[in-house]
Amino acid sequence: MKTPYGHLSYCSNIHPGEDWKEHFAVLQSSIPEIKARVCPDAPMGIGLRLANQASIDLSAEQNFETFQNWLTEQNCYVFTMNGFPFGNFHHTIVKDQVHAPDWTTQERLDYTIRLFNLLARLLPDTLEEGGISTSPLSYRFWWLNEVALEEATIKATKNMILVVEELIALKASTGKTLHLDIEPEPDGILENSREFINWYNNYLLPIGIEQLGAKGFLPGQAIEAIKTHIQLCYDICHFAVGFEAPKDVIVKMETEQLKVGKIQISSALKVDFAEQAQEKLDVIAQYNEPVYLHQVVAQRYDGSFTKYPDLSEAIAGFDNSISSWRVHFHVPLFLEQYGLLGSTQSDIVNTVDVHKAKPFTNHLEVETYTWGVLPKEFQAPLNESIIRELNWVKGLL
């Protein structure tokens, strides 16, 4: 939906369906109820997540026309997409395979270009801009040494510049400005704002200037094209897990003259171990589920940080020198406390405050996808949960 601070929706990665038939059926059963409760009298935006197979299915003209007609009938529109999870994202063990295939592969390149071709056609005539969020290059622990990590970074970056070439062509043919929104997350090759900016300046721009230069672009033209078509996806949960303050990140991005394509509005678990440490460890063990990675950043009383690749390792490695945890577990936005555990809800409030003071993106997308693996006492009917989240964010805005 259109707000004074950009288009707001939720990401359909909440819903299952790796082929289009299944995913569309869930959208058809969910969207009308949600729209009636959050924006009954105005068009509703959809943050569309398509798995690879669904993107192939929707590229068939009959499926596309059926979906487009349905969007018109429902007074809905697509303005952003999630191109991070390529394959199965529900009812299976995902863990680090959420990055697979990564940006070093032709499969990831082909999938992303296919998504952009769909988005260019789905964007309403009234909108000139659309974005797709994606993986932060790869999962860093797949690369066994610094040489392999460097080679993967370069190869992934070259593939992203190929996407830029496609987006330049799409802008020329459609007039639409489309951007690939890189989503740093714990244990990705790009984890935080520092790594994103370093990669942008020391890999993306130099490689892009050379690669686009071979196509006839002058350096200044290449830089402008790259900064237009490669942006940041600001996932609030991910940056909160890394203990990065929203205002600090946005100021750094402005200083570097880099753009934010999308805010993913999400909340992480937070644990303060100053009191009842053992009781809190017992409670958080309920969140140690087998589907998704739940990376942990621990802050010690001396101010240092220790990172754990998953919650089970963090629980095993706990000692009395640790003062607090931030846990990559996307919990509902509208709760600040989960029994003895807290959340990073305040980072959402702070991000929205920064955005309202000086808007830095047109796209706002709620992204809580863990409803099915939450402890039972925090689960609720899915549509009710989505409605509650969207209305809570509307209240902030």
C-alpha positions in Angstrom: 0.0 0.0 0.0 1.1 3.5 -0.6 2.1 5.5 2.5 3.7 8.9 2.9 7.0 7.1 3.4 6.9 4.6 0.5 5.1 1.4 -0.5 4.5 -1.0 2.3 3.7 -4.7 2.0 4.8 -8.1 3.4 7.0 -10.7 1.7 5.2 -13.8 0.4 8.1 -16.0 1.5 5.8 -16.4 4.5 3.7 -18.7 2.4 4.8 -22.1 1.1 4.8 -23.1 -2.6 7.9 -23.8 -4.7 5.9 -24.1 -7.9 3.6 -21.3 -9.1 0.4 -23.3 -8.9 0.8 -24.0 -5.2 2.1 -20.5 -4.3 -0.6 -18.7 -6.3 -3.3 -20.8 -4.6 -2.0 -19.6 -1.2 -2.0 -16.0 -2.4 -5.5 -16.3 -3.7 -6.7 -17.7 -0.3 -4.8 -15.1 1.8 -4.5 -11.8 0.1 -8.2 -10.9 -0.1 -8.6 -11.3 3.7 -5.4 -9.4 4.5 -6.2 -6.6 2.1 -9.7 -6.2 3.5 -8.2 -5.7 7.0 -5.2 -3.5 6.2 -6.1 -1.3 3.1 -9.7 -2.0 2.0 -10.1 1.2 0.1 -6.7 1.5 -1.6 -4.5 -0.7 -3.8 -2.4 -3.2 -1.9 1.2 -3.8 -2.8 2.6 -7.4 -2.7 6.2 -8.3 -2.0 6.4 -11.4 -4.2 8.7 -14.3 -3.5 9.1 -16.7 -6.4 11.2 -19.9 -6.1 13.1 -20.8 -9.2 10.4 -23.3 -10.4 7.7 -20.7 -9.7 9.6 -18.1 -11.7 9.7 -20.6 -14.7 6.0 -21.4 -14.3 5.0 -17.7 -14.1 7.0 -16.9 -17.3 4.5 -19.0 -19.3 2.2 -16.5 -20.9 -1.1 -18.0 -19.8 0.0 -18.1 -16.1 1.3 -14.6 -16.3 -1.9 -13.2 -17.8 -4.0 -15.1 -15.2 -1.9 -13.6 -12.4 -2.0 -10.1 -13.9 -5.8 -10.2 -14.3 -6.1 -11.5 -10.7 -4.0 -8.5 -9.4 -6.3 -6.1 -11.3 -9.4 -7.8 -9.9 -8.1 -7.7 -6.3 -6.8 -4.1 -6.7 -3.2 -5.3 -5.9 0.2 -4.7 -7.4 3.7 -6.0 -7.2 6.5 -3.5 -6.5 9.2 -5.6 -5.0 10.3 -9.2 -5.0 12.4 -11.5 -2.9 15.0 -13.4 -5.0 17.1 -14.7 -2.1 15.8 -18.3 -1.5 16.2 -20.1 -4.8 14.5 -23.4 -3.8 12.6 -25.0 -1.0 12.0 -22.6 1.9 9.4 -24.4 4.0 8.8 -27.9 5.3 12.5 -28.9 4.7 15.9 -28.3 6.2 17.1 -25.0 4.7 20.0 -23.9 6.9 23.0 -22.7 4.8 21.4 -24.0 1.6 19.3 -20.8 1.5 22.4 -19.4 -0.3 22.4 -22.2 -2.9 23.0 -21.8 -5.8 25.1 -18.8 -4.9 26.2 -15.8 -7.1 29.2 -17.8 -8.4 26.8 -19.9 -10.5 25.0 -19.5 -13.8 21.8 -20.8 -12.1 21.6 -17.8 -9.7 22.3 -15.4 -12.6 19.6 -16.9 -14.9 17.1 -17.0 -12.0 17.6 -13.4 -11.1 17.4 -12.1 -14.7 14.2 -14.1 -15.1 12.7 -12.4 -12.0 13.6 -9.0 -13.3 11.9 -9.7 -16.6 8.8 -10.7 -14.7 9.0 -7.6 -12.4 9.4 -5.3 -15.4 6.1 -6.5 -16.7 4.3 -6.7 -13.3 5.1 -3.1 -12.2 2.1 -0.9 -12.8 2.3 1.9 -15.3 2.1 4.3 -12.4 5.4 3.0 -10.9 8.8 3.5 -12.5 10.9 1.7 -9.9 11.1 -1.9 -8.7 13.6 -4.0 -6.7 14.6 -7.5 -6.0 16.5 -8.5 -2.8 19.2 -11.2 -3.1 21.9 -13.2 -1.3 25.1 -11.4 -0.1 27.1 -13.3 -2.8 27.5 -16.6 -1.0 27.9 -18.4 2.4 31.3 -17.6 3.6 32.0 -21.0 5.2 31.7 -22.8 1.9 35.1 -21.2 1.0 37.9 -22.9 2.9 40.6 -20.2 2.7 41.1 -16.5 1.9 42.2 -17.3 -1.7 39.0 -19.3 -2.4 36.9 -16.6 -0.7 38.5 -13.9 -2.9 37.9 -15.9 -6.1 34.3 -16.5 -5.1 33.8 -12.7 -4.4 35.2 -11.7 -7.8 33.2 -14.3 -9.7 30.0 -13.4 -7.9 30.6 -9.7 -8.6 31.2 -10.3 -12.3 27.8 -12.1 -12.5 26.1 -9.2 -10.7 27.5 -6.8 -13.3 25.9 -9.0 -16.0 22.6 -8.3 -14.2 23.4 -4.6 -14.4 23.8 -4.9 -18.2 20.3 -6.5 -18.3 18.8 -3.8 -16.2 20.3 -1.1 -18.4 18.6 -2.7 -21.3 15.3 -3.1 -19.5 15.3 0.5 -18.5 15.9 1.5 -22.2 13.1 -0.7 -23.4 10.5 -0.2 -20.6 11.4 3.0 -18.9 11.5 1.1 -15.6 14.4 1.6 -13.1 15.0 -1.8 -11.5 17.6 -2.5 -8.9 19.2 -5.6 -7.3 19.1 -5.2 -3.5 22.0 -7.0 -1.8 21.0 -8.3 1.6 23.9 -8.7 4.1 23.3 -11.3 6.7 25.4 -13.1 9.4 27.9 -15.5 7.8 27.2 -14.3 4.2 30.3 -13.1 2.4 28.8 -9.7 3.1 27.7 -9.5 6.7 27.4 -5.9 7.6 27.5 -2.3 6.4 31.3 -2.2 6.6 31.7 -5.2 4.4 29.0 -4.1 2.0 30.7 -0.7 1.5 34.2 -2.2 1.2 32.9 -4.7 -1.5 31.0 -1.9 -3.3 34.1 0.4 -3.5 36.8 -2.2 -3.9 35.2 -4.9 -6.0 31.9 -3.9 -7.5 32.8 -0.5 -8.9 36.3 -1.4 -10.3 35.1 -4.7 -11.8 32.0 -2.9 -13.1 33.9 -0.1 -14.7 36.1 -2.6 -16.5 33.3 -4.9 -17.6 30.9 -2.1 -18.7 33.9 -0.3 -20.3 34.2 -3.2 -22.7 30.6 -2.4 -23.7 31.5 1.2 -24.4 30.6 2.9 -21.1 32.8 5.6 -19.9 33.9 5.3 -16.2 31.4 7.9 -15.0 28.6 6.3 -16.9 29.5 2.9 -15.5 29.5 4.2 -11.9 26.1 5.9 -12.4 24.6 2.7 -13.8 26.0 0.5 -11.1 24.8 2.8 -8.3 21.4 2.9 -9.9 21.0 -0.8 -10.4 22.9 -2.3 -7.4 21.6 -1.2 -4.0 21.3 -2.3 -0.4 18.5 -4.3 1.1 18.4 -3.1 4.7 17.1 -6.1 6.7 16.7 -4.6 10.2 17.0 -8.0 11.9 20.3 -8.8 10.2 21.9 -5.4 11.1 20.5 -5.7 14.7 22.2 -9.1 15.1 25.5 -7.4 14.1 24.9 -4.7 16.8 24.8 -1.9 14.1 22.7 1.1 15.0 20.3 2.1 12.1 21.3 5.8 12.0 25.0 4.9 11.8 24.4 2.6 8.8 22.2 5.1 6.9 24.7 7.9 7.5 27.5 5.7 6.2 25.5 4.9 3.1 24.7 8.6 2.5 28.4 9.5 2.9 29.4 6.9 0.3 26.5 8.0 -2.0 25.1 4.5 -2.1 21.4 3.8 -2.2 19.0 1.6 -0.1 16.6 -0.2 -2.4 14.4 -1.7 0.3 13.9 -1.9 4.1 13.0 -5.4 5.2 11.2 -4.8 8.5 12.1 -7.7 10.8 13.0 -8.3 14.4 15.6 -10.6 16.0 15.7 -12.2 19.4 17.8 -10.5 22.1 19.0 -12.1 25.4 20.4 -10.2 28.4 22.3 -12.6 30.6 22.8 -10.2 33.5 20.1 -12.0 35.4 18.6 -15.5 35.2 21.2 -16.7 32.7 20.4 -20.4 33.1 16.7 -19.9 32.9 17.1 -17.9 29.7 19.3 -20.5 28.2 16.6 -23.1 28.9 14.0 -20.9 27.3 16.0 -20.1 24.2 16.6 -23.8 23.6 13.0 -23.9 22.3 14.1 -21.8 19.4 16.9 -24.2 18.4 14.9 -25.7 15.6 16.2 -27.7 12.6 14.9 -25.7 9.5 16.7 -22.3 9.4 20.1 -21.0 10.4 20.0 -19.0 13.6 23.4 -17.3 13.8 24.3 -15.7 17.1 26.5 -12.7 17.9 27.5 -12.7 21.6 28.7 -9.6 23.3 31.0 -10.1 26.3 31.3 -7.9 29.4 34.7 -6.7 28.1 33.0 -5.3 25.0 34.3 -7.9 22.6 32.1 -10.0 20.3 32.0 -13.7 19.4 30.1 -15.1 16.5 28.4 -18.6 16.3 27.2 -20.1 13.0 24.0 -21.5 14.6 22.1 -21.4 17.9 23.2 -24.9 19.0 26.9 -23.8 18.9 26.1 -20.7 20.9 24.3 -22.6 23.6 27.2 -25.1 23.8 29.7 -22.2 23.9 28.0 -20.1 26.6 30.1 -19.0 29.6 29.8 -16.3 32.3 31.8 -13.8 30.4 28.9 -13.3 27.9 26.6 -10.4 28.7 24.1 -10.6 25.8 23.2 -12.3 22.6 21.6 -11.2 19.4 20.0 -14.2 17.6 19.1 -14.4 13.8 15.6 -15.6 14.4 12.9 -13.5 12.7 10.3 -13.1 15.5 7.0 -11.2 15.2 7.4 -7.4 15.1 4.6 -6.5 17.4 6.1 -8.1 20.5 9.0 -6.7 22.5 9.3 -9.5 24.9 9.1 -13.3 24.5 8.8 -14.4 28.1 12.3 -14.0 29.6 13.7 -13.1 26.1 13.7 -9.8 24.4 13.6 -8.6 20.8 15.3 -5.9 18.7 11.9 -4.2 18.2 13.5 -0.9 19.2 15.8 -1.1 16.1 12.6 -1.2 13.9 11.3 1.9 15.7 14.7 3.7 15.3 14.9 2.7 11.6 11.4 4.0 10.9 12.2 7.2 12.8 15.3 7.8 10.7 13.3 7.0 7.5 10.5 9.4 8.5 12.9 12.2 9.2 14.6 11.8 5.8 13.2 9.0 3.6 15.9 6.9 2.0 13.9 4.3 0.1 10.5 3.8 -1.5 10.1 0.1 -0.5 9.1 -1.2 2.9 8.5 -4.9 3.3 7.6 -6.9 6.4 9.6 -10.1 6.5 8.8 -12.6 9.3 8.9 -16.1 7.8 9.4 -18.2 10.9 5.7 -18.6 12.1 5.8 -22.3 11.6 8.8 -22.9 13.8 8.0 -20.5 16.7 7.3 -22.0 20.1 3.6 -22.8 20.2 2.6 -20.0 22.6 3.6 -17.4 20.0 1.9 -19.0 17.0 -1.4 -17.7 15.7 -3.4 -18.1 12.5 -1.1 -16.9 9.7 -3.4 -14.3 8.1 -4.1 -12.8 11.6 -0.4 -12.6 12.2 0.3 -10.9 8.9 -2.5 -8.4 9.5 -1.3 -7.6 13.0 2.3 -7.0 11.7 1.2 -4.7 8.9 -1.1 -2.7 11.1 1.6 -2.4 13.7 4.0 -0.9 11.1 1.2 1.4 9.8 1.0 2.7 13.3 4.7 3.5 13.3 4.4 5.3 10.0 
